[in-house]
Amino acid sequence: MNVGTQVKIPDIGPLATVVQTGRNAVKVDFLGEKFWIEKDLLEVPGFGDDE
């Protein structure tokens, strides 16, 4: 996952932007708030879709 990638936090709503990456987590900017979240909890829209 790269800086600038748009990700979705399931059950939350709008997209967040990755601002920093780590080994198992990424720091995201979500509606002006920045926080760390585990990569496994995120969805990348369009990634892995069979369409």
N, CA, C and O atoms as a MOPAC input file, in Angstrom:
PM7 MOZYME 1SCF
protein

 N      0.85700 1    -1.16600 1     0.00000 1
 C      0.00000 1     0.00000 1     0.00000 1
 C      0.90500 1     1.23200 1     0.00000 1
 O      1.84500 1     1.32400 1     0.79000 1
 N      0.61400 1     2.16700 1    -0.88700 1
 C      1.46400 1     3.34300 1    -1.04900 1
 C      0.81700 1     4.59600 1    -0.48300 1
 O     -0.40300 1     4.67600 1    -0.34200 1
 N      1.66300 1     5.57800 1    -0.16100 1
 C      1.17600 1     6.88400 1     0.27100 1
 C      0.32200 1     7.45900 1    -0.85500 1
 O      0.70000 1     7.38600 1    -2.02400 1
 N     -0.80700 1     8.02000 1    -0.51000 1
 C     -1.71500 1     8.59600 1    -1.49100 1
 C     -2.82500 1     7.66000 1    -1.92500 1
 O     -3.77500 1     8.08900 1    -2.57900 1
 N     -2.71700 1     6.37100 1    -1.56800 1
 C     -3.74500 1     5.40200 1    -1.91300 1
 C     -5.03300 1     5.73000 1    -1.16300 1
 O     -5.00700 1     6.03900 1     0.02800 1
 N     -6.15100 1     5.66100 1    -1.86800 1
 C     -7.46200 1     5.85400 1    -1.25600 1
 C     -7.93300 1     4.50200 1    -0.73400 1
 O     -7.97900 1     3.52800 1    -1.48600 1
 N     -8.28100 1     4.43500 1     0.53700 1
 C     -8.72800 1     3.18700 1     1.15100 1
 C    -10.07200 1     3.40900 1     1.83400 1
 O    -10.43300 1     4.53600 1     2.17500 1
 N    -10.80200 1     2.32200 1     2.02400 1
 C    -12.09300 1     2.38200 1     2.70400 1
 C    -11.98700 1     1.63100 1     4.02500 1
 O    -11.44400 1     0.52800 1     4.08800 1
 N    -12.50600 1     2.23700 1     5.05900 1
 C    -12.58300 1     1.58100 1     6.35200 1
 C    -13.98800 1     0.99200 1     6.42600 1
 O    -14.96200 1     1.73600 1     6.53700 1
 N    -14.10800 1    -0.33800 1     6.36600 1
 C    -15.44200 1    -0.95900 1     6.33600 1
 C    -16.34100 1    -0.47200 1     7.47500 1
 O    -15.89100 1    -0.26700 1     8.60200 1
 N    -17.60800 1    -0.29700 1     7.15200 1
 C    -18.63600 1     0.12600 1     8.10500 1
 C    -18.49200 1     1.57300 1     8.57700 1
 O    -19.23100 1     2.00400 1     9.46300 1
 N    -17.55600 1     2.33000 1     8.00300 1
 C    -17.38600 1     3.72300 1     8.40500 1
 C    -17.94600 1     4.66800 1     7.34500 1
 O    -18.71500 1     5.57300 1     7.66700 1
 N    -17.56700 1     4.46600 1     6.08700 1
 C    -18.12700 1     5.31900 1     5.04600 1
 C    -17.10600 1     5.84600 1     4.06600 1
 O    -16.54900 1     5.07700 1     3.28300 1
 N    -16.84500 1     7.16600 1     4.09100 1
 C    -16.01100 1     7.77800 1     3.05900 1
 C    -14.59500 1     7.20400 1     3.01700 1
 O    -14.14000 1     6.52900 1     3.94000 1
 N    -13.92900 1     7.49900 1     1.91900 1
 C    -12.55900 1     7.02000 1     1.74900 1
 C    -11.59100 1     7.80800 1     2.60800 1
 O    -11.81000 1     8.98500 1     2.89500 1
 N    -10.52100 1     7.14900 1     3.01600 1
 C     -9.42100 1     7.77000 1     3.74100 1
 C     -8.19600 1     7.72000 1     2.83200 1
 O     -8.14700 1     6.90800 1     1.90700 1
 N     -7.22100 1     8.56400 1     3.07800 1
 C     -5.99700 1     8.60800 1     2.28100 1
 C     -4.82200 1     8.14400 1     3.13200 1
 O     -4.64100 1     8.61300 1     4.25600 1
 N     -4.02300 1     7.22300 1     2.59700 1
 C     -2.83000 1     6.75300 1     3.29500 1
 C     -1.79300 1     7.87400 1     3.27800 1
 O     -1.46400 1     8.40200 1     2.21500 1
 N     -1.27300 1     8.24000 1     4.46500 1
 C     -0.26800 1     9.29800 1     4.54600 1
 C      1.09200 1     8.77300 1     5.01100 1
 O      2.10400 1     9.45700 1     4.85300 1
 N      1.12300 1     7.57300 1     5.57800 1
 C      2.38500 1     6.97100 1     6.01600 1
 C      2.17700 1     5.47100 1     6.12900 1
 O      1.11100 1     5.01500 1     6.54100 1
 N      3.20100 1     4.70200 1     5.76000 1
 C      3.06800 1     3.25200 1     5.81800 1
 C      4.01500 1     2.66600 1     6.85200 1
 O      5.07900 1     3.21900 1     7.13200 1
 N      3.60800 1     1.54200 1     7.40700 1
 C      4.42500 1     0.79300 1     8.34200 1
 C      4.38700 1    -0.66900 1     7.95000 1
 O      3.81000 1    -1.02700 1     6.92400 1
 N      4.99100 1    -1.50300 1     8.75200 1
 C      5.04700 1    -2.92400 1     8.43100 1
 C      3.65300 1    -3.56700 1     8.43900 1
 O      3.29000 1    -4.25500 1     7.48600 1
 N      2.88600 1    -3.35300 1     9.48400 1
 C      1.56900 1    -3.99000 1     9.61800 1
 C      0.41900 1    -2.99200 1     9.66200 1
 O     -0.74600 1    -3.38600 1     9.72300 1
 N      0.74100 1    -1.71500 1     9.63100 1
 C     -0.29400 1    -0.69300 1     9.75800 1
 C      0.02000 1     0.47700 1     8.83700 1
 O      1.14100 1     0.62600 1     8.35000 1
 N     -0.98800 1     1.29700 1     8.61200 1
 C     -0.79700 1     2.52200 1     7.84500 1
 C     -1.41500 1     3.67500 1     8.62000 1
 O     -2.37200 1     3.49900 1     9.37300 1
 N     -0.85200 1     4.85000 1     8.42100 1
 C     -1.43000 1     6.05700 1     8.99800 1
 C     -2.32100 1     6.65800 1     7.92000 1
 O     -1.87600 1     6.88900 1     6.79600 1
 N     -3.57400 1     6.90900 1     8.26500 1
 C     -4.52900 1     7.44100 1     7.30200 1
 C     -5.02900 1     8.81200 1     7.74100 1
 O     -5.05300 1     9.14200 1     8.92700 1
 N     -5.42700 1     9.59800 1     6.74500 1
 C     -6.09000 1    10.87700 1     6.98300 1
 C     -7.55300 1    10.64600 1     6.66100 1
 O     -7.91700 1    10.43700 1     5.50300 1
 N     -8.38200 1    10.68200 1     7.67700 1
 C     -9.81700 1    10.43400 1     7.53100 1
 C    -10.56800 1    11.66100 1     8.02400 1
 O    -10.66400 1    11.90300 1     9.22700 1
 N    -11.09800 1    12.43000 1     7.08200 1
 C    -11.85300 1    13.64300 1     7.40400 1
 C    -11.04000 1    14.60000 1     8.28300 1
 O    -11.57400 1    15.20000 1     9.21600 1
 N     -9.75200 1    14.73500 1     7.97900 1
 C     -8.88300 1    15.66000 1     8.71100 1
 C     -8.22200 1    15.07900 1     9.94300 1
 O     -7.33200 1    15.70800 1    10.51500 1
 N     -8.63000 1    13.90800 1    10.36300 1
 C     -8.02800 1    13.23500 1    11.52300 1
 C     -7.03700 1    12.20000 1    11.02200 1
 O     -7.34500 1    11.43700 1    10.10600 1
 N     -5.85100 1    12.16600 1    11.61200 1
 C     -4.83600 1    11.18900 1    11.22000 1
 C     -4.64800 1    10.18000 1    12.34500 1
 O     -4.50500 1    10.54500 1    13.51200 1
 N     -4.65300 1     8.88900 1    11.96400 1
 C     -4.46700 1     7.83200 1    12.94800 1
 C     -3.93600 1     6.58600 1    12.27300 1
 O     -4.04600 1     6.42600 1    11.05800 1
 N     -3.35300 1     5.69500 1    13.08000 1
 C     -2.82500 1     4.42200 1    12.59500 1
 C     -3.91200 1     3.36300 1    12.64100 1
 O     -4.71500 1     3.32600 1    13.57400 1
 N     -3.93500 1     2.49800 1    11.62500 1
 C     -4.89200 1     1.40100 1    11.56900 1
 C     -4.21400 1     0.20900 1    10.89500 1
 O     -3.40900 1     0.38000 1     9.97900 1
 N     -4.54400 1    -0.99300 1    11.35100 1
 C     -3.95400 1    -2.19400 1    10.75700 1
 C     -4.37500 1    -2.34300 1     9.30000 1
 O     -5.52600 1    -2.08800 1     8.94800 1
 N     -3.43400 1    -2.75800 1     8.45800 1
 C     -3.71100 1    -2.92700 1     7.03300 1
 C     -4.83300 1    -3.91900 1     6.78600 1
 O     -5.61600 1    -3.74600 1     5.85200 1
 N     -4.92300 1    -4.95600 1     7.60900 1
 C     -5.94400 1    -5.99100 1     7.43000 1
 C     -7.36900 1    -5.46300 1     7.60300 1
 O     -8.32100 1    -6.10900 1     7.16400 1
 N     -7.52800 1    -4.30800 1     8.23300 1
 C     -8.85900 1    -3.75800 1     8.48100 1
 C     -9.34400 1    -2.86100 1     7.34700 1
 O    -10.47300 1    -2.37200 1     7.38800 1
 N     -8.50500 1    -2.63700 1     6.33400 1
 C     -8.84100 1    -1.72200 1     5.25200 1
 C     -9.22200 1    -2.44500 1     3.97300 1
 O     -8.81900 1    -3.58500 1     3.74400 1
 N     -9.99400 1    -1.77500 1     3.15100 1
 C    -10.32200 1    -2.25900 1     1.81400 1
 C     -9.79500 1    -1.22500 1     0.82500 1
 O     -9.87500 1    -0.01900 1     1.06100 1
 N     -9.25100 1    -1.72300 1    -0.29300 1
 C     -8.80600 1    -0.84800 1    -1.36000 1
 C     -9.82000 1    -0.98800 1    -2.49900 1
 O     -9.86800 1    -2.02700 1    -3.15600 1
 N    -10.63000 1     0.04900 1    -2.73700 1
 C    -11.64600 1    -0.04200 1    -3.79400 1
 C    -11.02000 1    -0.37500 1    -5.14100 1
 O    -10.02600 1     0.22900 1    -5.54500 1
 N    -11.61600 1    -1.34500 1    -5.82900 1
 C    -11.12900 1    -1.75700 1    -7.14800 1
 C    -10.03000 1    -2.78300 1    -7.11400 1
 O     -9.72700 1    -3.37700 1    -8.14900 1
 N     -9.40700 1    -3.02500 1    -5.95900 1
 C     -8.33400 1    -4.01000 1    -5.86000 1
 C     -8.93800 1    -5.36500 1    -5.54500 1
 O     -9.61400 1    -5.53800 1    -4.53100 1
 N     -8.68500 1    -6.33100 1    -6.43200 1
 C     -9.19400 1    -7.67200 1    -6.22000 1
 C    -10.58600 1    -7.89700 1    -6.76800 1
 O    -11.11800 1    -9.00400 1    -6.68300 1
 N    -11.18900 1    -6.84600 1    -7.33700 1
 C    -12.50400 1    -7.01100 1    -7.96300 1
 C    -12.33100 1    -7.74000 1    -9.27800 1
 O    -11.35200 1    -7.52100 1    -9.99000 1
 N    -13.27000 1    -8.60000 1    -9.60200 1
 C    -13.19500 1    -9.37700 1   -10.84500 1
 C    -13.89600 1    -8.67700 1   -12.00600 1
 O    -14.04700 1    -9.26100 1   -13.08000 1
 N    -14.31700 1    -7.46000 1   -11.80700 1
 C    -15.03900 1    -6.72500 1   -12.85700 1
 C    -14.09800 1    -6.09800 1   -13.84800 1
 O    -14.54200 1    -5.44500 1   -14.79300 1

